[in-house]
């Protein structure tokens, strides 16, 4: 598996690479991705679960027992369930958020997708997202997944980050540019 040195250099990157490699070898990338979505949902919806994965006050043994007890109720696939147990046993549950983000990057790369971070002043509709995906696919030559965020300070328009490229068509930036030009 080809990975950038940057991903493997971090602790979360090494764990994510191991999880993704196992999922790929077992042909379970989609199952692991769904399980990671469930974990992320549980983290955002449950203060207790969030405390379990972020608190340094919870010991490894207690975290491991609790995680193993929660795996069935979270509906996780066996690979992800065992992986969470390893993270707990190693005292690395605090790395979970970064591991999830990196596994998603690796899965997207494996599927030949490019990820675009899209920020708009107002939530985009399904038809707008579909049109944006089509235009971005034409630009980069591969499927594009969109991570949409809302930032009202843009006033209007859109900002797209696609790899190292940034397309800023926000009203806030246009107003700032106009203000700079008027200052002389």
Secondary structure, DSSP 8 states (H G I E B T S, - for coil): ----HHHHHSHHHHHHHHHHHHHHHTT-HHHHHHHHHHHHHHHHH-HHHHHHHH-TTS-HHHHHHHHHHHHHHHT--HHHHHHHHHHHHTT-GGGHHHHHHHHHHHHHHHTT-EEEEEEESS---HHHHHHHHHHHHHHHSS-EEEEEEE-GGG-SSEEEEETTEEEE--HHHHHHHHHHHHH-
